[in-house]
């Protein structure tokens, strides 16, 4: 497992080999081990075991199903297979977006004074000229969109299926495998997700990943989408971290991010916790959470 903090003198601790449960969070980043949560039930096993999110069991639970397996396409770039790219139009410019977890061990300071590094879940992305297919600030989350499952459980499957049929979406996919890994994993310090996609002038990018120590918080672009080209039609490039923030999806009541029984790392089963129906908004619940620039470095580069 790649992890920057495992290479410094914080302590010699064995790390889990796959990030499929709370056990994958390096112990040096938490001073007490939470109850084994539902993360082990949300394992993503790769592009040929998912049925592309259309198998009902996989869609509802996030558990990969061998019965829904489909052959891995041939003559397709590996990144398109890994990201399970659904594409209705190939744009003229290919972008590479890198999302690196730069969280320090004390990025999250809890109510009891203890601290942990922040972790992020698998995520989804969509390229579109119009609309807000992933989330729209100020609007309540549509149950059909799958955002609730992503924001509460890190489960990408329901939203993946939704984006594949959304009329505004030209390209969509998921990200689940940190760079250098051969299996899936959530994003802990030192890890990087890399996402490739194509777009044309006028297109926007919507993208989101869950803050694992939360009930339903997501990191994503300010205003719910990111312009991929400037007013002159030139593709954007460079560090875009400042264009991201932490949003409350408004689907589950927020609890203490360390002790709440339904926080992502603590919950004992998926889709648990008291529901709420509030608009998507910048988080403001009295608890302390790191802003995007405190725990993420996000860069984008046009490559063709």
Beta strands, then each sheet from edge to edge (+ up, - down):
strand 1: 86-87
strand 2: 93-101
strand 3: 108-109
strand 4: 115-116
strand 5: 120-128
strand 6: 169-175
strand 7: 192-199
strand 8: 204-211
strand 9: 217-221
strand 10: 226-227
strand 11: 238-239
strand 12: 244-248
strand 13: 281-282
strand 14: 296-302
sheet 1: 1+ 6- 5+ 8- 9+ 12- 13+
sheet 2: 1+ 6- 5+ 8- 10+
sheet 3: 7+ 2- 14+ 11-
sheet 4: 3+ 4-
end
